[in-house]
Amino acid sequence: MKIVATLSELRAARAVLPEPVGFVPTMGFLHAGHISLVKAAKKDCRGVAASIFVNPAQFGPNEDLAKYPRDLPRDLSMLEAEGVDLVWTPTPEVVYPPGYQTWVTVEKLAAGLEGDSRPGHFRGVATVVAKLFNAVQPQKAYFGQKDAQQAAVVRRMAKDLDFPVEIVICPTLREPDGLAMSSRNTYLDPEQRKAATVLFKALSAAQSLHGRCERDAEALRRIMRETIQAEPLAKLQYVSCADYDTLEELTTVSGKALLSMAVYVGKTRLIDNFVIG
Amino acid sequence: MKIVATLSELRAARAVLPEPVGFVPTMGFLHAGHISLVKAAKKDCRGVAASIFVNPAQFGPNEDLAKYPRDLPRDLSMLEAEGVDLVWTPTPEVVYPPGYQTWVTVEKLAAGLEGDSRPGHFRGVATVVAKLFNAVQPQKAYFGQKDAQQAAVVRRMAKDLDFPVEIVICPTLREPDGLAMSSRNTYLDPEQRKAATVLFKALSAAQSLHGRCERDAEALRRIMRETIQAEPLAKLQYVSCADYDTLEELTTVSGKALLSMAVYVGKTRLIDNFVIG
């Protein structure tokens, strides 16, 4: 496994990878969710590249950039064990050198939900993904459904800007009790960790209500809201029942919909989602 | 010469071009300036692609999109005569299909000068160039110095977003009396056409003053302003003496600088520039 830091090293190493190249962009502190993306890339592609970069541009001024968990040696050995060919670990100065001033914005999809709570977040995501695509030039790129709005923004950005990259969205991996895997789960103390299953419970309750033919979106939002509010350690930020493609809030669920939520457990902000219909 | 309209036709035709591929993006109604870009691409590259697309996103609501001059048959025969291999002539619906919502912005370089007079113009330029790069995937792309701020914005955008494309800026081509070639010159009546040489005269006067060791930027702006104001058919919009790279207005000219201006002659807005130092 080749590990490179600069853009020119990356371009040289990329040029000799067998194609198609599958690419897994990450912010490191890898868990089984990331590894499932790598496994999907290995299955589809002759060459597999990954990146590890905690992207400052997608963190707000009051967010957890400095304390975002990092463990590069562990990440690298996990990627090596999966047979990854190339890992790019750029510094912030490589990605955003002095004078940097170009931004990619996806307008409607980046508004609402996470975009409301995290102004500028999706501008940072869309920009870094565009840069990573140009740097790595993969044929396929792999993202997790866990970050549902990010997946929608990246799909839209790649389509709108005509990137010759197929976007593959892989299912959310979960702990045995249903908690979606996330690098941020490491912030939770044992009591909070138990309480954090309330997101899965709330989504499951709404899914089950939908399964019993409830088509009123507000009823689905209500059962999620009530489930979260019944957990004393959880503080709801939003619940949503939105169109799967446009992410616009629904009145009536007819086709494919996204149930999603953001919840604080202590100081840790967790998100999760189910696709229904 | 292959002429294609859809993105999938373009990708198929691009895939069989010999590399390196040189690319000349245009809005059509070609003149000798465009052809000089094609000749430069032919000289450098084994395959040459061009695009003809009057990009609605770079026209303001009060600008001349509808009456922008078009002559596709003539353009195609000019490109064919130069030995271009592939021409993409997409419709606006191909470039901006329903639901389109992704924009590329270059912040500081797009403010001031043309950016002040034409809000949103460089967002439209940066976005369409990013799309064209992803669609055509050239190794080199050719732009004219005539649109100096556009050249700076495109260079910055390509660098910031890590496009694997070398940006080549070619000199402005001029009529025998000095008027910079532009598709918009066609709007001028014979009297206006004569008056339009005032841009070249003003730039030449400032260049000559700089050649006599004048380093005060305001003195250079003043002589340009006064030259334009002496022409009754011309109405000055702005003059600038700015840093070549950052486009920030200078107080003192020490290194490479850009003299530039926008002038109305009748209803026609003309721009021109000289690089000095």
Interface residues (C-beta under 8 A of the other chain):
Chain A: L7 R11 G99 Y100 Q101 T102 W103 V104 T105 V106 E107 K108 L109 A126 T127 A130 K131 N134 A135 Q137 R156 M157 D160 L161 D162 F163 P164
Chain B: L7 R11 G99 Y100 Q101 T102 W103 V104 T105 V106 E107 K108 L109 A126 T127 A130 K131 N134 A135 Q137 R156 M157 D160 L161 D162 F163 P164
